[in-house]
Amino acid sequence: MARRLGEPRPRRPRRLGRRILLALALAAGLWYGYDTLLSTSGSPAAPPAGVVGTDAGDMPAVARQPRLGDGSDSRPSADPRGRVRTGDTERRTGDSLLVTRNSEHAGLFDRIGSWFDGAINRALSVREIEVRGGAALPNETIAARLDTLAGSPMLEIDPPAIAAVLRDVPRLRRVEVGRRLPGTVTVTVEERREIALLVAGEAVYGVDADAVALPVPDHGWPLDLPVISGHRGEIEPGRRIDSPGVRRALAWIAHASRTPRVHAWISELRLDGDSLAWIAGADGRTLLPGEHHPVAQLATLDAFLASAGAAAGGRIIDLTFPEFLIVREEAG
């Protein structure tokens, strides 16, 4: 588009990124050239045997005088007129000077490289730890386990190693660690959620759907969870509970969670060794579940609780027969 007279010339947008890349490419080229020069610079080729020096045309200039002694003597020797040959000595002195200068230049570039690395590490260091997904376990508690990362170079941290440290926390099911430049470490966690409370002796533990025991959360246990009682084995937070009775009770609770009426009715699940003995309801009734799969039994129980017969007498609900419910006063 044509520009009018007197109209200021429009500014082109500054392409700072391109200039930085060009400067880095130029610096890399200079360094490569200098490194190539150092690798190819060495001692000058030794003169051919019998030659002290060469002229501009690479032709022998002065014939070498015979050595005194045997061929293994490499020290400078005197000619018949009493003069000492100095060509080899001068060449060796030149080699030493070249090595000294190369060493000085290499040391300078090493110092520059060290300063540059230090500047990058200071600019890209850990300043913040951002935790996502924590609920029962506060984000501050998770971040506190990683406080040793503060000030560490972002380019040197090991995300898998950091995630391995957090996997020891019993309540965490999954941990992902990432980096967001210039100075943020992101931690995304997936917590285990208890679906029941397990009473073992005088202690109470949470249990998730995978039968993993969980410690007491900071805000205390929720009060609307079913209680599993009668377990006699050892419990270790963060470990799976190896008990068929506990797994049976958890299967009932997990399937009942899809049926709100039944889930709200279940109050306590009592174990007898490796089996589920009975289930106490919120209305004071006792359910005998039997050994069948709980899906069909839950459908039958839900239909009974929704019917008018649920308000009738009978303290025992017998589901030991699949898809068949019996209500009676006492266990028979």
C-alpha atoms as one frame of an Amber mdcrd trajectory, in Angstrom:
protein
   0.000   0.000   0.000   1.398   3.454  -0.948   2.488   5.793   1.860   1.436
   9.441   1.774   3.962  12.244   1.907   4.695  13.350   5.455   3.180  10.184
   6.884   5.613   8.486   9.320   7.067   5.237   8.160   5.341   2.322   9.981
   7.578   0.432  12.373   8.293  -3.136  11.642   7.699  -5.460  14.555  10.887
  -6.300  16.393  11.882  -9.853  15.894  13.758 -10.353  19.114  13.546 -14.122
  18.987  15.175 -14.265  15.558  17.999 -11.994  16.708  18.652 -14.149  19.747
  18.770 -17.289  17.619  21.128 -15.561  15.171  23.431 -14.507  18.027  23.452
 -18.019  19.462  24.187 -19.511  16.043  27.058 -17.044  15.543  28.502 -17.863
  18.970  28.226 -21.591  18.248  29.988 -21.113  14.914  32.831 -19.160  16.526
  33.240 -21.759  19.221  33.242 -24.588  16.672  35.830 -22.786  14.565  38.050
 -22.125  17.546  37.734 -25.706  18.759  38.627 -26.965  15.279  41.659 -24.676
  15.242  42.835 -26.053  18.581  42.383 -29.643  17.440  44.320 -29.108  14.195
  47.058 -26.858  15.656  50.031 -28.889  16.790  53.750 -29.094  16.445  55.111
 -28.266  12.987  56.213 -31.236  10.971  59.787 -32.271  11.701  62.289 -31.520
   8.932  63.342 -34.452   6.812  66.415 -36.345   7.861  69.569 -34.511   7.031
  67.875 -31.118   6.766  68.146 -28.299   9.309  65.585 -25.942   7.798  63.657
 -25.281   4.584  63.255 -22.201   2.475  60.033 -20.723   1.108  59.900 -23.301
  -1.650  60.048 -26.224   0.783  63.458 -27.204  -0.598  66.372 -28.183   1.602
  68.381 -25.095   2.540  71.275 -26.361   4.644  72.571 -29.868   4.803  72.408
 -31.374   8.266  75.786 -32.009   9.935  76.574 -35.519  11.100  75.570 -36.279
  14.724  78.134 -36.951  17.380  77.630 -40.348  18.899  75.039 -42.938  17.978
  71.662 -42.351  16.350  69.792 -42.255  19.662  71.385 -38.942  20.688  68.841
 -36.216  19.901  70.643 -33.310  21.636  71.814 -30.313  19.585  75.351 -30.814
  18.269  78.080 -28.413  17.267  79.368 -28.083  13.724  83.101 -28.198  12.958
  83.340 -24.414  13.278  82.141 -24.551  16.893  78.661 -23.161  16.276  75.592
 -24.805  17.838  72.575 -25.553  15.677  69.549 -23.760  17.099  66.825 -24.667
  14.584  65.362 -27.521  16.677  65.586 -25.456  19.868  63.771 -22.533  18.287
  61.096 -24.813  16.922  60.522 -26.441  20.306  60.312 -23.044  21.944  57.675
 -22.044  19.402  55.693 -25.210  20.163  55.720 -24.436  23.894  54.509 -20.906
  23.205  51.683 -22.241  21.042  50.599 -24.714  23.727  50.692 -21.957  26.362
  48.535 -19.644  24.290  46.071 -22.435  23.486  45.808 -23.299  27.186  45.138
 -19.689  28.096  42.405 -19.436  25.463  40.826 -22.736  26.542  40.809 -21.610
  30.183  39.122 -18.356  29.196  36.394 -20.151  27.273  35.919 -22.613  30.165
  35.376 -19.691  32.544  32.923 -18.098  30.128  31.049 -21.407  29.781  30.914
 -21.890  33.558  29.576 -18.364  34.043  26.949 -18.925  31.341  25.830 -22.229
  32.921  25.596 -20.565  36.325  23.527 -17.716  34.901  21.113 -20.177  33.253
  20.750 -22.197  36.473  20.064 -19.056  38.494  17.469 -17.839  36.007  15.774
 -21.263  35.728  15.598 -22.453  39.322  12.706 -23.924  41.343  10.721 -21.117
  42.965   7.257 -22.649  43.320   5.690 -26.100  43.761   2.129 -26.263  42.460
  -0.005 -29.200  43.660  -3.281 -30.162  42.000  -5.862 -32.753  42.978  -5.357
 -32.895  46.741  -8.495 -33.046  48.885  -8.243 -35.227  51.978  -4.497 -34.635
  51.949  -3.835 -30.859  51.922  -1.715 -29.507  49.081   0.587 -27.870  51.619
   1.378 -31.282  53.105   2.367 -32.650  49.704   4.448 -29.563  48.852   6.219
 -29.769  52.224   7.686 -33.154  51.253   9.363 -31.476  48.276  10.769 -28.408
  50.034  14.333 -29.600  49.310  13.740 -28.747  45.634  13.708 -24.997  46.339
  16.504 -23.327  44.384  17.417 -26.445  42.388  18.117 -25.963  38.643  14.943
 -26.656  36.690  16.856 -28.435  33.926  18.471 -30.879  36.358  15.480 -32.105
  38.390  14.269 -35.671  37.797  10.431 -35.842  37.633  10.230 -39.677  37.922
  12.422 -39.606  41.047  10.229 -36.903  42.601   7.074 -38.910  41.821   8.665
 -41.980  43.450   9.128 -40.004  46.680   5.422 -39.112  46.786   4.222 -42.637
  45.989   5.156 -43.604  49.542   2.239 -41.468  50.781  -0.542 -44.033  51.534
  -3.400 -41.816  50.349  -1.966 -41.134  46.879  -2.961 -43.514  44.095  -1.220
 -41.753  41.180   1.398 -38.986  40.986   2.578 -37.028  37.930   5.381 -34.443
  38.124   6.146 -31.875  35.433   8.051 -28.636  34.847   6.768 -25.239  33.778
   9.534 -22.757  33.010  10.939 -20.591  34.347  10.591 -21.889  37.920   7.468
 -23.958  38.686   7.278 -27.693  39.459   3.753 -29.057  38.899   2.529 -32.057
  40.898  -0.787 -33.672  39.896  -2.109 -36.296  42.303  -5.036 -38.698  42.366
  -6.096 -39.600  45.888  -7.535 -42.806  47.212 -11.019 -42.311  48.612 -12.364
 -44.484  51.413 -15.686 -46.175  50.755 -15.920 -47.738  54.228 -14.397 -47.599
  57.699 -12.681 -50.716  59.026 -12.566 -51.364  62.767  -9.500 -53.390  63.790
  -9.118 -53.675  67.547  -9.218 -50.159  68.944  -8.100 -48.506  65.681 -10.219
 -47.294  62.774  -8.929 -47.190  59.204 -10.376 -46.073  55.929 -10.594 -48.630
  53.107 -10.853 -47.801  49.415 -12.358 -49.928  46.649  -9.003 -51.719  46.163
  -8.938 -52.827  49.844  -6.033 -50.469  50.629  -5.984 -49.249  54.239  -5.831
 -45.465  54.650  -4.816 -43.387  57.680  -7.104 -40.901  59.391  -7.372 -37.687
  57.325  -6.629 -34.318  58.893 -10.299 -33.329  58.930 -11.427 -36.634  60.510
 -13.477 -39.476  59.135 -16.713 -38.814  57.266 -19.726 -39.964  59.267 -21.846
 -41.311  56.407 -19.698 -44.340  55.532 -20.568 -47.980  56.274 -18.528 -49.685
  58.977 -16.834 -53.081  58.557 -16.268 -54.918  61.835 -14.931 -58.317  62.906
 -11.554 -58.191  61.102  -8.777 -59.873  63.088  -5.714 -59.459  60.836  -2.932
 -56.894  60.912  -3.492 -53.533  59.219  -0.759 -51.346  57.710  -1.741 -48.019
  56.112  -0.907 -47.934  52.434  -1.018 -51.747  52.105  -3.737 -53.897  50.579
  -5.764 -55.931  53.094  -5.529 -59.586  52.132  -8.857 -60.852  53.464 -11.663
 -62.518  51.456 -14.180 -61.247  54.008 -13.059 -57.628  53.590 -13.165 -57.962
  49.789 -16.686 -59.433  50.006 -17.875 -56.550  52.169 -16.270 -53.986  49.859
 -17.958 -55.603  46.841 -21.334 -55.154  48.544 -20.575 -51.505  49.323 -19.210
 -50.748  45.837 -22.285 -52.199  44.101 -24.651 -50.592  46.634 -23.175 -47.174
  45.821 -24.990 -47.418  42.454 -28.277 -47.958  44.307 -28.775 -44.897  46.554
 -31.641 -46.412  48.598 -29.647 -49.534  49.524 -26.428 -47.616  50.112 -28.166
 -45.262  52.541 -29.734 -48.261  54.338 -26.441 -50.145  54.981 -24.971 -49.302
  58.381 -22.566 -52.086  59.404 -21.104 -55.169  57.734 -19.991 -57.906  60.130
 -17.260 -60.372  59.192 -16.953 -63.936  60.404 -13.483 -65.114  59.435 -13.269
 -65.012  55.631 -16.997 -64.569  55.040 -19.565 -61.811  55.399 -21.878 -62.874
  58.232 -24.567 -60.186  58.232 -25.366 -56.592  57.318 -27.111 -54.235  59.722
 -29.475 -51.661  58.275 -30.238 -48.143  59.384 -33.759 -49.241  60.413 -32.438
 -51.842  62.870 -32.990 -54.859  60.636 -30.351 -57.470  59.877 -29.644 -58.812
  56.390 -28.238 -62.294  55.805 -26.452 -61.897  52.439 -25.390 -65.464  51.711
 -22.560 -66.224  49.317 -24.104 -65.173  46.026 -22.986 -62.257  43.886 -24.381
 -59.051  45.377 -25.741 -57.585  42.110 -28.905 -59.710  41.980 -29.320 -59.499
  45.762 -29.098 -55.712  45.691 -31.851 -55.477  43.097 -34.091 -57.681  45.243
 -33.299 -55.706  48.401 -33.919 -52.381  46.664 -37.315 -53.572  45.445 -38.227
 -54.678  48.983 -37.140 -51.374  50.583 -39.239 -49.480  48.038 -42.356 -51.591
  48.651 -45.013 -51.166  51.306 -43.869 -54.389  52.923 -40.716 -52.718  54.182
 -42.806 -51.001  56.856 -44.172 -54.324  58.098 -42.693 -56.398  60.902 -39.776
 -58.750  60.658 -36.282 -58.070  61.924 -34.405 -60.532  59.685 -34.084 -60.144
  55.919 -32.828 -63.403  54.445 -31.135 -63.237  51.016 -29.301 -66.548  51.179
 -31.316 -67.687  48.140 -30.584 -65.778  44.888 -33.350 -63.383  43.831 -35.562
 -64.598  46.669 -36.130 -62.612  49.864 -37.560 -63.913  53.147 -38.542 -61.655
  56.071 -38.923 -63.174  59.525 -38.744 -62.179  63.144 -35.732 -64.212  64.233
 -32.862 -65.937  62.480 -33.659 -69.544  61.834
